[in-house]
Amino acid sequence: SIFDISLFGNVDEFKKELKEVNPFKIDIGAVYNIRPKDHKSFKSSKFTAMEREVVFDIDMTDYDDVRYCCSEANICPDCWIFIKIAVGIVDDALRSDFGFSKILWVYSGRRGVHCWVGDEHARKLNNSARGAIADYLSLVIGGDQQSKKVSLPVPSTPPL
């Protein structure tokens, strides 16, 4: 079954229906200015998202050139530390630098994690603002952006 929360009178009615149906999966999507089932009755330019989730994706494959144990979508406890550190840094930046508080981290089921930001002011951001946040959070970019990587010299002797 597909549920559109706007079809329910209030949150309690929606919760009741969810308990009765007991779905195995719930997809979250944008809030549109027109009910999605009615979108064919309008010009596509009139059908716009008024709010949509802000989602960040951290993939283990982003660390293939620095991890020594696995590659591609393979993940082990040794390389999972890269995801763990990245989550800590991004989470802190989203909270401290942008003031977001409704943050949910979810294992993607394959090769990394997704970060869902649910704050109202985040959901109402335009594409430009979303891109600016993503650019702010991008420290290492692969491909033709390799020159942006930080190169740390290895000391000849370890610090004491």
C-alpha positions in Angstrom: 0.0 0.0 0.0 1.1 3.6 -0.7 0.2 6.2 1.9 0.1 9.9 1.4 0.2 11.6 4.8 -1.9 14.4 3.4 -4.8 12.0 3.0 -5.2 11.7 6.8 -6.9 14.2 9.1 -4.1 14.2 11.6 -0.9 12.3 12.7 -2.9 10.0 15.0 -5.0 8.7 12.1 -1.8 8.1 10.1 -0.2 6.2 13.0 -3.3 4.1 13.4 -3.3 3.1 9.8 0.4 2.3 9.9 -0.2 0.0 12.9 -3.0 -1.8 11.1 -1.2 -2.3 7.8 2.2 -2.9 9.4 4.3 -2.0 6.2 7.7 -3.6 5.8 9.1 -0.5 4.2 8.4 3.3 4.5 9.7 5.7 1.8 10.0 9.4 2.7 9.6 11.9 -0.1 9.1 15.6 -0.8 6.1 17.7 0.1 4.6 19.1 -3.1 2.3 22.1 -3.7 -0.1 19.6 -5.5 -1.0 16.2 -4.3 1.3 13.8 -6.2 -1.7 11.7 -7.4 -3.1 14.8 -9.1 0.1 16.0 -10.7 -0.9 15.0 -14.3 -3.8 17.5 -14.1 -1.3 20.4 -14.0 1.6 21.6 -16.2 4.9 20.1 -14.9 6.2 23.6 -14.2 3.3 24.0 -11.7 4.2 20.8 -9.8 7.0 21.8 -7.4 8.5 20.5 -4.2 7.8 22.9 -1.4 9.9 20.9 1.1 12.3 18.0 0.6 14.6 16.0 2.7 18.3 16.9 2.8 20.4 13.8 2.5 24.1 13.3 2.5 25.8 10.1 1.4 29.1 8.8 2.6 30.4 5.8 0.7 33.2 3.5 1.7 34.4 3.6 -1.9 35.3 7.3 -1.3 38.2 5.9 0.8 39.5 3.3 -1.6 42.8 5.1 -2.1 43.6 5.3 1.6 42.3 2.1 3.1 44.6 -1.0 3.0 42.2 -3.8 3.9 39.3 -3.7 1.4 38.2 -2.1 -1.8 35.0 -1.1 -3.6 31.8 -2.0 -1.6 33.6 -4.4 0.8 33.7 -3.2 4.4 35.4 -4.6 7.4 35.9 -3.3 11.0 39.3 -1.8 10.1 38.0 0.4 7.3 34.7 1.2 9.0 36.7 3.6 11.1 36.8 6.0 8.1 33.0 6.1 8.0 32.9 6.5 11.7 35.2 9.5 11.7 33.5 11.1 8.7 30.1 10.8 10.4 31.5 12.5 13.5 33.0 15.4 11.4 29.9 15.9 9.3 27.5 15.6 12.2 29.4 18.2 14.2 29.5 20.6 11.2 25.8 20.2 10.5 25.0 20.9 14.2 27.6 23.5 15.0 28.0 25.4 11.7 24.5 25.1 10.4 22.4 24.8 13.5 20.6 21.6 12.5 19.4 19.3 15.3 17.1 16.7 13.7 19.8 14.4 12.1 19.4 10.7 11.5 22.3 8.5 10.4 21.3 5.3 8.6 23.5 2.5 7.2 22.8 2.4 3.5 22.7 -1.4 3.4 25.7 -1.7 1.1 28.7 0.5 1.2 28.2 3.4 3.6 25.8 5.7 5.4 23.1 8.2 4.6 22.5 11.3 6.7 18.9 12.6 6.8 18.5 16.2 8.1 14.9 16.8 9.1 14.9 20.3 10.4 12.2 22.5 8.9 14.6 25.1 7.7 16.8 22.4 6.1 13.8 20.9 4.2 13.0 24.3 2.7 16.5 25.0 1.4 16.8 25.8 -2.3 19.2 23.9 -4.6 21.8 26.6 -4.3 21.9 26.5 -0.5 22.0 22.7 -0.6 24.9 22.8 -2.9 26.7 25.3 -0.8 26.4 23.0 2.3 27.6 20.0 0.2 30.6 22.0 -1.0 31.4 23.2 2.5 31.4 19.5 3.7 33.5 18.2 0.8 37.1 18.0 2.0 38.4 15.4 -0.5 37.0 15.1 -4.0 38.2 12.5 -6.4 38.6 12.4 -10.2 39.6 15.7 -11.7 39.5 17.3 -8.2 42.3 15.2 -6.8 44.5 18.3 -6.4 42.2 19.4 -3.5 43.4 16.5 -1.4 45.5 17.3 1.7 49.0 15.9 1.5 50.5 15.3 5.0 54.2 14.7 5.1 55.2 11.5 7.0 57.7 12.4 9.8 61.0 10.6 9.7 60.6 9.6 13.3 57.4 9.3 15.2 56.6 12.0 17.7 57.2 11.1 21.3 
